[in-house]
Amino acid sequence: MHALYRRWLDDLWNGSPGAAAGIVSPDFTGHWPGREVRGPEGLAAAVTELREMFSEISFTLEVGPFVEGDLVAARWTGRGVTPEGTVTFTGNDILRASEGRFAEYWVGTVTQP
């Protein structure tokens, strides 16, 4: 599951939103504060939406991933460039895997001053 998480971060969030189809299950549910995303298409749309907010954006793994049963947890830092300047934010991911793909996702993020 360590390799699956690296694909999640590197291939999807740092790469192509289209990678979602090979990383998450057809019944994937992502739980963001105030929003739920369903399926690979919904996740790809959410990644695209985020990437369009920045002229440049990248994510770096800071801690983990830690694996316990079918759960993976990790902490990352994101940095993006907007017309107002660079934005840095941190996040904590918890993902549940099923049959070799991620089926559920919970995230908490904080924008740093």
C-alpha angles and dihedrals in degrees: 000000000000089000092048090054091050088053088049092055102032105032099034111027096029094030135029128341086218089071088076091085092065097040106045132047123252089252094048117152121195118196113206120169104278095358141072124202123200132202132352091289092054091048092048089051091050092050091048091049091052094046091051090058090066135049087214129014135170138171126215125196109236105172131014144307094229118191126204116168107307094343130095125191129187143156123225142176123224126199124190138172121228130172087266094054141266120340122200123194136169130213143186119217128200115182132180117212128209127179094349098311136082112264102175136024136192121185137181120190136183126193111224120224 
